[in-house]
Amino acid sequence: MKLDPRHLLQLSVVVESGSFQLAADRLRLTQPALSRNMKTLEDRLGVPLFQRDGRRSVPNDDALRLAKNGLAIRIAQEQASTHADNVASGQSGLLRLGAPPIVAGRYLTSVLAKFMNDFPDCVVELRTGLVHELRSMVERGQIDLVIAPQNLAEHSEELEFLPLVNDRIGILSKVDHHLSKQKKITRNDLKNERWLAHSRGSLLWHQTETAMVALGLHQIRIACVTDSIRSALEIVAETELITTMPRLTTEPYLGDQLSFLPFEHPLFKRNLGAVYRANMPVSPAMSRFLKLLQRGSN
């Protein structure tokens, strides 16, 4: 037997209120309309739910049992309404993010920590990968937002780019590297150095090679290749190898073992921002997170 859940909900309010008139006021119904609904419920059940006590209608045992079901419906509705309001305001929801490993480190996690503290009902999924992997994930809808260099969104009408900071590239070495004592690094200084290279699929390494070729270094001495940022930092800190890293997002890892050499190149510009699908509606949670990122970048 199917019962109208609205009638069960209304029955629970009648039982709580102790009168049809008070219940009607709470439900924003007229008293006759509420009485008709209760009569419809009784007809559906085939049994009475109230007994007369003078001018009062007193709920019987069947009414009290059904009122518990009505209360459960009310609670579920209120919880769903609260959740919907929180989602609409960005207080809760799902935020699916992606970022290259170095960006996903302390640069992004500090903002994520604030976001999760401010909005504890939001769930965050953070994926890391190379830029081409992240681009594929955002295009397929597997993630909603990627914090990555602008190149990820280039040559695509499906992706939007929201700039945040210029995380320009620098040449990283251990603090007592022999080149660190120089005021200016030239092409000849870099010619015979041994390099730690990032993965061939890495946008960072492609940008490095492009800059070196523009500088006149068509070949550089690669001693190690890794796609692990942690390994790269630890190896450079313990050897004479040099590598390239984005300055802003690497800064928190330098400590007293690593430093950037005094070298700049026009092709080392690296705009970092948020990349997302152009036709995708921006959720309230995503909007709030982007505002936190923008405030942290200013």
C-alpha positions in Angstrom: 0.0 0.0 0.0 1.4 3.4 -1.0 0.8 6.3 1.2 1.3 10.0 0.3 4.5 11.0 2.2 3.1 14.5 2.5 0.1 13.2 4.5 2.5 11.3 6.9 4.6 14.4 7.3 1.4 16.4 8.1 0.2 13.8 10.5 3.5 14.0 12.5 3.0 17.8 12.8 -0.6 17.3 14.0 0.6 14.8 16.7 3.4 17.2 17.8 1.2 20.3 17.9 -1.7 18.7 19.7 -4.3 20.4 17.5 -5.3 20.7 13.9 -5.3 24.5 14.0 -1.8 24.8 15.4 -0.5 22.1 12.9 -2.2 23.9 10.0 -0.5 27.2 11.1 2.9 25.5 11.2 2.3 23.8 7.8 0.9 27.0 6.3 -2.3 25.3 5.4 -5.9 26.1 6.3 -7.4 23.9 9.0 -10.1 22.5 6.6 -7.4 21.6 4.1 -5.4 19.8 6.7 -8.5 17.9 8.0 -9.3 16.8 4.4 -5.8 15.4 4.0 -6.0 13.5 7.3 -9.4 12.1 6.2 -7.8 11.0 2.9 -5.1 9.2 4.8 -7.7 7.4 7.0 -9.6 6.4 3.9 -6.5 5.1 2.3 -5.7 3.0 5.4 -9.2 2.0 6.0 -9.0 2.7 9.7 -9.5 5.9 11.8 -6.5 7.7 13.2 -8.2 10.0 15.7 -10.8 9.6 18.3 -13.0 12.5 19.6 -12.4 13.8 23.1 -14.9 16.6 23.4 -13.8 19.2 20.8 -10.3 17.6 20.5 -9.2 15.0 18.1 -6.8 12.6 19.9 -4.4 10.5 17.8 -4.7 6.7 18.4 -1.9 4.1 18.4 -2.0 3.8 14.6 -1.6 7.5 14.3 1.3 7.6 16.7 3.2 4.9 14.8 2.6 6.5 11.5 3.6 9.9 12.9 7.1 8.5 13.6 7.4 7.7 9.9 6.2 11.2 9.1 8.8 12.7 11.5 11.5 10.7 9.7 10.3 12.1 6.4 10.5 15.7 7.8 14.0 15.1 9.1 15.2 13.7 5.8 13.6 16.7 4.0 15.3 19.2 6.3 18.6 17.5 6.0 18.3 17.4 2.2 17.3 21.1 2.2 20.2 22.1 4.4 22.6 20.1 2.2 21.2 21.7 -0.9 21.6 25.2 0.6 25.2 24.3 1.6 26.0 23.1 -1.9 24.5 26.2 -3.5 26.5 28.4 -1.2 29.7 26.4 -1.6 29.7 25.3 2.1 29.7 21.6 1.0 30.1 19.6 -2.2 32.8 17.9 -4.1 35.9 19.6 -5.4 38.0 17.6 -7.9 41.4 19.1 -8.5 44.5 18.2 -10.5 48.0 19.6 -10.4 51.6 18.8 -11.4 53.6 17.4 -8.4 55.5 20.5 -7.6 52.3 22.7 -7.7 50.4 20.1 -5.7 53.0 20.5 -3.0 53.2 23.2 -0.4 51.9 26.0 -2.8 48.6 24.3 -3.3 48.2 22.4 0.0 48.4 25.5 2.1 45.4 26.9 0.2 43.6 23.6 0.4 44.1 23.4 4.1 42.5 26.8 4.5 39.6 25.8 2.2 39.0 22.6 4.1 39.1 24.4 7.5 36.7 27.1 6.3 34.3 24.6 4.6 34.6 21.3 6.5 31.6 19.7 4.7 33.3 19.9 1.3 35.1 16.9 0.0 38.4 17.4 -2.0 39.9 15.0 -4.4 43.4 15.9 -5.5 45.1 14.2 -8.4 48.7 14.7 -9.6 50.3 14.0 -12.9 52.2 15.3 -15.9 50.6 18.2 -17.8 49.4 16.1 -20.7 47.8 13.6 -18.3 46.0 16.4 -16.4 44.8 17.9 -19.6 43.3 14.6 -20.7 41.6 14.2 -17.3 40.0 17.7 -17.3 38.8 17.2 -20.9 37.2 13.9 -20.1 35.5 15.4 -17.0 37.4 13.2 -14.6 38.5 16.4 -12.7 36.9 19.8 -12.6 39.9 22.1 -12.2 43.7 21.9 -12.9 46.2 24.3 -11.3 48.9 24.3 -14.0 51.0 26.4 -16.4 49.1 28.3 -19.2 50.5 26.0 -21.8 48.1 23.3 -20.7 45.1 25.3 -22.1 46.8 26.5 -25.3 45.4 25.5 -28.7 42.1 24.4 -27.1 38.8 26.1 -27.5 37.4 23.7 -24.8 39.6 25.0 -22.0 39.6 28.2 -20.1 42.6 29.7 -18.3 42.4 31.9 -15.2 45.9 33.4 -14.6 47.1 33.5 -11.0 50.9 34.1 -10.8 54.1 34.1 -12.9 55.9 31.1 -11.5 59.0 31.7 -13.7 61.6 29.0 -14.1 65.0 29.2 -12.5 68.1 27.0 -12.5 68.5 25.2 -9.2 71.7 24.0 -7.6 73.0 23.1 -4.1 73.9 26.2 -2.1 77.7 25.7 -2.4 77.7 24.9 -6.1 80.7 26.6 -7.8 78.4 28.6 -10.1 76.6 30.1 -7.1 79.5 32.3 -6.4 79.1 34.1 -9.7 77.1 37.3 -10.0 75.9 36.3 -13.5 75.6 33.0 -15.3 76.3 32.8 -19.0 75.9 30.3 -21.7 79.5 29.2 -21.5 79.1 28.6 -17.7 76.2 26.2 -18.4 77.8 24.5 -21.4 79.8 21.9 -19.4 77.5 21.4 -16.4 75.8 18.1 -15.7 72.0 18.3 -15.5 69.2 16.5 -13.8 66.4 16.3 -16.4 62.7 16.0 -15.8 60.6 13.4 -17.6 60.5 13.8 -21.4 56.7 14.3 -21.1 57.3 17.2 -18.7 56.3 20.6 -19.9 58.9 22.0 -17.6 61.7 20.1 -19.3 60.4 21.0 -22.8 60.5 24.6 -21.7 64.0 24.2 -20.4 65.3 22.6 -23.6 63.6 25.3 -25.7 65.3 28.1 -23.7 68.7 26.3 -23.9 68.4 26.0 -27.7 67.5 29.7 -27.9 70.6 30.4 -25.8 72.8 28.4 -28.3 73.1 25.2 -26.2 71.7 22.5 -28.6 73.0 19.7 -26.4 73.3 19.6 -22.6 74.9 16.9 -20.5 72.1 14.9 -18.8 73.3 12.8 -16.0 70.0 11.8 -14.5 66.3 11.7 -15.6 63.5 11.5 -13.1 59.8 12.3 -12.8 60.0 12.5 -9.0 60.2 16.0 -7.7 61.3 14.9 -4.3 64.1 12.8 -5.8 65.2 15.7 -8.0 65.5 18.1 -5.1 67.4 15.6 -2.9 69.8 14.6 -5.7 70.6 18.2 -6.6 71.2 19.0 -3.0 73.8 16.2 -2.7 75.6 16.6 -6.1 77.0 19.1 -8.5 74.0 18.5 -10.9 71.8 21.4 -11.8 68.2 21.4 -12.9 65.3 23.7 -13.6 62.4 24.3 -11.3 59.6 26.8 -11.1 60.7 29.4 -8.6 57.6 30.3 -6.6 56.3 26.7 -6.1 59.8 25.4 -5.3 60.7 28.2 -2.8 59.1 26.4 0.2 61.5 23.4 -0.3 64.8 25.3 -0.6 65.8 25.3 3.1 69.5 25.8 3.6 70.6 23.2 1.0 69.3 24.5 -2.3 69.3 27.9 -4.1 68.6 29.3 -7.5 71.5 30.5 -9.6 71.6 34.1 -10.8 70.2 33.3 -14.3 67.2 34.6 -16.2 65.9 33.9 -19.6 62.8 35.4 -21.5 61.6 31.9 -22.3 61.6 31.0 -18.6 58.3 32.9 -18.1 55.7 30.5 -16.7 52.2 31.7 -16.1 50.5 29.5 -13.5 46.7 29.5 -13.2 43.4 27.5 -13.1 42.4 25.5 -16.1 38.8 24.2 -16.6 36.4 23.3 -19.3 34.8 26.3 -21.0 31.4 24.8 -21.2 31.3 23.5 -17.6 29.2 25.4 -15.0 31.4 26.6 -12.1 30.2 25.0 -8.9 29.9 27.1 -5.7 32.7 25.1 -4.1 35.0 25.6 -7.1 34.2 29.3 -7.1 35.1 29.7 -3.4 38.3 27.8 -3.9 39.3 29.9 -6.9 38.7 33.1 -4.8 41.0 31.7 -2.1 43.7 31.0 -4.7 43.4 34.5 -6.2 43.6 36.1 -2.8 46.7 34.0 -2.0 48.3 35.0 -5.3 47.9 38.8 -4.8 
